[in-house]
Amino acid sequence: MTAARGFAAFPPQRAGARFATSWWGHAWVKAMEDTSLDHTLLRKGRAYAKTGQLGPITVSPGRLAAVAESEYDTVVRVEQLTDDAWERFLDQVAAKAGHIAALLDRDMPHDLVTAAEDAAVPLLPAVGDLEPECSCPDWGHPCKHAAALCYQASWLLDADPFVLLLLRGRGEGDLIEALQRRDAPAVPVSPGVPALVAFAAGVPPLPDPPPFEAAFTPPALEPARGVDVAALAVLAASAAGRAREILRRGRLPALTEHQDRVRLAADHDLDLGLDSAVAAWRYGGADGLDVLETAWTPPRRDLARAQALLEAGWEGEEPPPVETWRNRWTIGPLQLRYGRDGRWYPFTRRDEQWWPCGAPERDPSALIT
C-alpha cells in the first residue's frame, strides 16, 4: 500500500503571493473554484491559506487532509484510479522516454496528460471531482477551510506533480517500481532472422524529435533594380522562424495582415510606427495585441473571480478603488485589461495613452502588489 506523505504547515505568506504557478496547479485550483458557488468563501479561503491558518497537510491515496484553526478536521477527497487505468497510464509514460525524465524533474508534460486522457485516464481533476469535507459548522461547498486546503495544495503540486499522482492512488516509488517491472523493449532484429520472429518482435517507439535550434543564415542576395534586398532578408528570417515554431508545436494560429505586420516589427526591430502594438505583442503575442486594441465584455464569473483575487491580495489593508469598464479596470496610475486568454495585462499612462508595461498574470493582485 502506498504510504502517506506529510508536509509541514505553510507559514504566513507575503501580500500578493500567488497560488498555482504551474499549469497543472492552475487546473487543480480551477476545478475547485468552478465547483464553488460562493465567492465570499473562496476569498476567505485564500486569506486563510495565505495567513497560515492550516496545520500540517497529509496526502494519501484519494485523500488530502489538515486541521484548520486547531480544531476543524478538513478533508478533500479525490477519486483513485483503478488498476486498469494505472496500467494504461504506465503505457503512456513508457511510450516516450522524456515522460519519466520530466516527472523525475518535477514537471508534468502537457502531452503526457493529453495522452492519458485519450486513454481514459483522468489525471487532472475537473468540476465536481474534488469532494470537500469539514467538521466546521459552515455549509459551504467548499467551506473556507477546505478552500484554503485546496489553495495550499496547489503549492504542493507546483513543487512536485507526484503529489497529484499519489492522490490518484500511487506515489513516486510505486510508479518507478512498476515501470521497472514492465517488459524490456524489443531486441533489435539482426539480418537473417526469420520473418515470423521479426514481426513478433514488434515496433519500438520512435525517439524524440531533434531540437530545432539551428541559427538561420539569410541568403546572400545581389542588389537588383526594384528589389529591396534587406526586406527580403527579413522576410526569409521570419519564414524560417515560423517554420521552426511549426516543427516545435505542430501548428501556429493564423494571423491577420495587421497582426503579421506587428509580429514582423516586434521580431525584427522594424520601425513601422507601431510602437505600442509592438510592445503589446512582445508581452503577449496576438492575445496581447487584441487586449491593446479591443474592448470586450468578459463573463460575469471571470470578473467576480478577479474581484475576489484582488480583495484577497490585500488582507489586512483597504484595497485601492477600482474604476471598471468592460474588460478594463483602472486602479490609480495602472490599468489592468482582461484578455480572451484568461490573463490580465498591465498598462500605464504614457504620452496621453495607455501603454503595455509588463507581462500578464492570471491573478490581477500579483500585478498590483
C-alpha positions, 0 to 999 in steps of 0.5 A: 500500500502506498504510504502517506506523505506529510508536509509541514504547515505553510507559514504566513505568506507575503501580500500578493503571493500567488497560488498555482504557478504551474499549469497543472496547479492552475487546473487543480485550483480551477476545478475547485473554484468552478465547483464553488458557488460562493465567492465570499468563501473562496476569498476567505479561503485564500486569506486563510491559506495565505495567513497560515491558518492550516496545520500540517497537510497529509496526502494519501491515496484519494485523500488530502487532509489538515486541521484548520484553526486547531480544531476543524478536521478538513478533508478533500477527497479525490477519486483513485484510479483503478488498476486498469487505468494505472496500467494504461497510464504506465503505457503512456509514460513508457511510450516516450522516454522524456515522460519519466525524465520530466516527472523525475524533474518535477514537471508534468508534460502537457502531452503526457496528460493529453495522452492519458486522457485519450486513454481514459485516464483522468489525471487532472481533476475537473468540476465536481471531482474534488469532494470537500469535507469539514467538521466546521459548522459552515455549509459551504461547498467548499467551506473556507477551510477546505478552500484554503486546503485546496489553495495550499495544495496547489503549492504542493503540486507546483513543487512536485506533480507526484503529489497529484499522482499519489492522490490518484492512488500511487506515489513516486516509488510505486510508479518507478517500481512498476515501470521497472517491472514492465517488459524490456523493449524489443531486441533489435532484429539482426539480418537473417532472422526469420520473418515470423520472429521479426514481426513478433518482435514488434515496433519500438517507439520512435525517439524524440524529435531533434531540437530545432535550434539551428541559427538561420543564415539569410541568403546572400542576395545581389542588389537588383533594380526594384528589389529591396534586398534587406526586406527580403532578408527579413522576410526569409528570417521570419519564414524560417522562424515560423517554420521552426515554431511549426516543427516545435508545436505542430501548428501556429494560429493564423494571423491577420495582415495587421497582426503579421505586420506587428509580429514582423516589427516586434521580431525584427526591430522594424520601425513601422510606427507601431510602437505600442502594438509592438510592445503589446505583442512582445508581452503577449503575442496576438492575445496581447495585441487584441487586449491593446486594441479591443474592448470586450465584455468578459463573463460575469464569473471571470470578473467576480473571480478577479474581484475576489483575487484582488480583495484577497491580495490585500488582507489586512489593508483597504484595497485601492478603488477600482474604476471598471469598464468592460474588460478594463479596470483602472486602479490609480496610475495602472490599468489592468485589461482582461484578455480572451486568454484568461490573463490580465495585462498591465498598462500605464499612462504614457504620452496621453495613452495607455501603454503595455508595461509588463507581462500578464498574470492570471491573478490581477493582485500579483500585478498590483502588489 
